[in-house]
Amino acid sequence: MRRLLLLALVGLASGAYAQQNPDYYNKKQDYEYRSVPTRTMGSPFERYTHYQITARYGVASPLGSLKDYTNATSKYHYQVAGEFIFPKNFSLGLQFNYSYFKERSPRQLYSEADQDISAIQTRSLGATSLHVFGKYHFTGSNAPVRPYVLAGLGGTAMRNLTYFGYLEEGKNSVALSGQVGLGARFLFAKNGNFGADVQAAYFYSPFKSDYLSNVTNVSASAGLFYRWW
């Protein structure tokens, strides 16, 4: 009985204090809310390693001995890449490249094997590459614009053919190759899966043939990417 009377008195006293001090409970609740730690969760693309596939099309211009051999811009320049993108600023991937250079000369008289041949000469080089590459990105994974630099190393299957009319001579070989470049990735929507990618690159291979001392070119390409985690 005494306990019930004591509880009743405490309740009445609290009610009277609350009426005289209406901000008491508001302040208490605000303190309790602020004392609970809060945490802002970032996008999964910022917190976890995720994956990306990119396809690009562009043009490539020959340099050095390749330019002497076929001074024509390649309109057949394709790239497909897959990469692991880490939470920080680095990514690692594998890229397939294909470029085809071709130039046709007017009909001329050529001396081959102690005989003269009147023919239209066609010079061509097909280069199919597979490179392991690394990228450094200058902004975060969810930035609307994400510029980067890259470097890659691998091998290239070269098919260097020269035609004198229907007569063919040439060399097929696999050679070491590498590339460096820069580019930027553009997200279509924040936290989105799709976007655009543009890239400029320099390619080099020490491949040699009767007409080439090496293979070098610069390229510019643009395409689309899809990412997921």
Rosetta blueprint (number, residue, H / E / L):
1 M L
2 R H
3 R H
4 L H
5 L H
6 L H
7 L H
8 A H
9 L H
10 V H
11 G H
12 L H
13 A H
14 S H
15 G H
16 A H
17 Y H
18 A H
19 Q H
20 Q H
21 N L
22 P L
23 D L
24 Y H
25 Y H
26 N H
27 K H
28 K H
29 Q H
30 D H
31 Y H
32 E H
33 Y H
34 R H
35 S H
36 V L
37 P L
38 T L
39 R L
40 T L
41 M L
42 G L
43 S L
44 P H
45 F H
46 E H
47 R H
48 Y L
49 T L
50 H E
51 Y E
52 Q E
53 I E
54 T E
55 A E
56 R E
57 Y E
58 G E
59 V E
60 A E
61 S E
62 P E
63 L E
64 G H
65 S H
66 L H
67 K H
68 D H
69 Y H
70 T L
71 N L
72 A L
73 T L
74 S E
75 K E
76 Y E
77 H E
78 Y E
79 Q E
80 V E
81 A E
82 G E
83 E E
84 F E
85 I E
86 F L
87 P L
88 K L
89 N L
90 F E
91 S E
92 L E
93 G E
94 L E
95 Q E
96 F E
97 N E
98 Y E
99 S E
100 Y E
101 F E
102 K E
103 E E
104 R E
105 S L
106 P L
107 R L
108 Q E
109 L E
110 Y E
111 S E
112 E E
113 A L
114 D L
115 Q E
116 D E
117 I E
118 S E
119 A E
120 I L
121 Q E
122 T E
123 R E
124 S E
125 L E
126 G E
127 A E
128 T E
129 S E
130 L E
131 H E
132 V E
133 F E
134 G E
135 K E
136 Y E
137 H E
138 F L
139 T L
140 G L
141 S L
142 N L
143 A L
144 P L
145 V E
146 R E
147 P E
148 Y E
149 V E
150 L E
151 A E
152 G E
153 L E
154 G E
155 G E
156 T E
157 A E
158 M E
159 R E
160 N E
161 L E
162 T E
163 Y E
164 F E
165 G L
166 Y L
167 L E
168 E E
169 E E
170 G E
171 K E
172 N E
173 S E
174 V E
175 A E
176 L E
177 S E
178 G E
179 Q E
180 V E
181 G E
182 L E
183 G E
184 A E
185 R E
186 F E
187 L E
188 F L
189 A L
190 K L
191 N L
192 G L
193 N L
194 F E
195 G E
196 A E
197 D E
198 V E
199 Q E
200 A E
201 A E
202 Y E
203 F E
204 Y E
205 S E
206 P L
207 F L
208 K L
209 S L
210 D L
211 Y L
212 L L
213 S L
214 N L
215 V E
216 T E
217 N E
218 V E
219 S E
220 A E
221 S E
222 A E
223 G E
224 L E
225 F E
226 Y E
227 R E
228 W E
229 W L
